[in-house]
Amino acid sequence: MIAFDTLRASRVRSALTILGIVIGVTSVISVAAIIEGLNKFIQDKVAAFGPRTNFVGRFPAGTDPSRAADKYRSRKYLNYSDAEYLRAHCPSISTATSFGTRAFFFGESNDIRFGAEKVERVIIRGVEPEYADAIPLFVVERGRFISKYDVDHALPVVAIGFAIAESLFPSVDPIGKTVRINGKLYEVIGVFAHDPGLFGFGGVDDFVIIPLTEFRKRYPESKEVFLAYLTPPEIPMEQSRDEVVEAMRRLRHTPVTAEDDFEVISSDFLSTLWNQLTGAVVILTTVISSIGLLVGGIGVMNIMLISVTERTKEIGIRKAVGARRSEIRVQFLIEAVVLTLVGGAIGIALAALVAFLIRTLVPSVPATLSYLWITLGVGISIGVGLFFGYYPANRAANLDPIVCLRYE
C-alpha cells in the first residue's frame, strides 16, 4: 500500500517514467502483430496456391530472367511436350501440365478491350486443362475452364480474372461476350473467383487464360515454358521430386556427371522468400524497440534512485520499528514493477489499436495481435521492472538505519 501511495503522490513523475515503457512495448508488439499477420497471410496464399504443387523451370525461384547468371540463361528451354512425358513416366504424380506466360515482367505488354473499356498490363497465360488441377488457385466462379477440345482445336476462347471482368463488364454478364486481346478477338468462357494476389499484385485477378495451342500459335516468341506437377497426399513429396528430376534428366539428355540444367521449385518458395525478407526486418525492429525499452528501463531506475534518496528518513524509521531488508527491497521492487506493468498494459492496448487501424485501412496487411505477444508484452514489462528496479531496491534495503534517521 505504501508503494502504491508513493506512486499516486508523484503522478507526473510516474507518468513520464511510464511513457518510455509505453513507447518501447507499443513498438515491439505493433511490429510483431504486423509480421505475424503477414506470415499468416503468406501461409494462406501458399495453401491456396497448392501446397503439394511443384514447378519446373530454367531459373531458380525469384530470379529475374533478364538479370540471371549466364549458367542459367545458357540452359535449354523446356518444351511444351515435357508435361506429357512426366505424366507417362512419373507414377508418383497425379498430374502434370505445361504453360507459357506473356507478361510485363518478361518485358512484354498486353491489353484486353471490350468496346470503349480497356485493361492494360494483364498477364496472358496459355494452359492445358490439367492446369486447373495442378494449381487450384485458379477457381472458375462463372462459366468454365479451358477444355481439351479448346486445346485440340486452338480455339480463340479466354477465361479472365475477376477484376478484369469488373472493369470491362461493370453491368453485363461477360460470359459469351467477345473481347480483343492484343488486337485479336476471343470469346469469354469463364471468370475466375476474386484473388488480388500478394498485396494487390500478381493475383488471379490480373490473368487472362487461353488454350496452350492458341498461345503457341499467337506468341511463338514467348519461348519460356514452365511445368507444374501435383503430388497426391499419400505420396511423399521427396519421392515425386526424385522421379521428376530423373525423368527430366533423361528427357533433356543430361550427362550423369553434370548438374541439373533445370530447377524444381516447391510452392512454399513464397513463404521461404518471405521469411528471409522478414528475418532482417524482425532483427532491425527488435533492436530499435529494445533501445526504447532500454531508455524506459533507465528512466525507471532513475526515478527509483531519486525516490530512495527522497525517502531515506522514511526507510530509517521503518527499519527502526522492525522492517527487514527483504520488506524494504520488495516495497521498492513493487513500485518499479507497477510502473512498468502499467506502461506495458497501455503499450499493449495501443499496439492492439495500431493493429486494428492497419487491418482496417490496409486490408492487404492483416496485422494480428496474438495472445502470445500479449503475454510476452506483460512479461517484458515485469522483466524490465525487476531488472532496472532491483539496484535501487537493493540500495534502499542496505541503508544503515542510524544514518537514515539523521539524514536531512
TAVENJO-V286941 format. One record per helix or strand of 2 or more residues. SS is the DSSP state (a for helix, b for strand). FROM is the first residue (numbers start at 1). LEN is the number of residues. Records with the same first field share a line. If there is no record, write none. Layout:
SS->FROM-LEN ; FROM-LEN
This chain:
a->2-8 ; 11-40 ; 65-3 ; 70-4 ; 82-8 ; 104-3 ; 131-4 ; 148-5 ; 162-7 ; 204-3 ; 212-7 ; 237-15 ; 269-42 ; 312-9 ; 325-37 ; 371-27 ; 401-5
b->53-5 ; 93-10 ; 111-4 ; 117-4 ; 123-5 ; 140-4 ; 157-4 ; 178-4 ; 184-9 ; 197-2 ; 201-2 ; 207-5 ; 225-7 ; 263-4
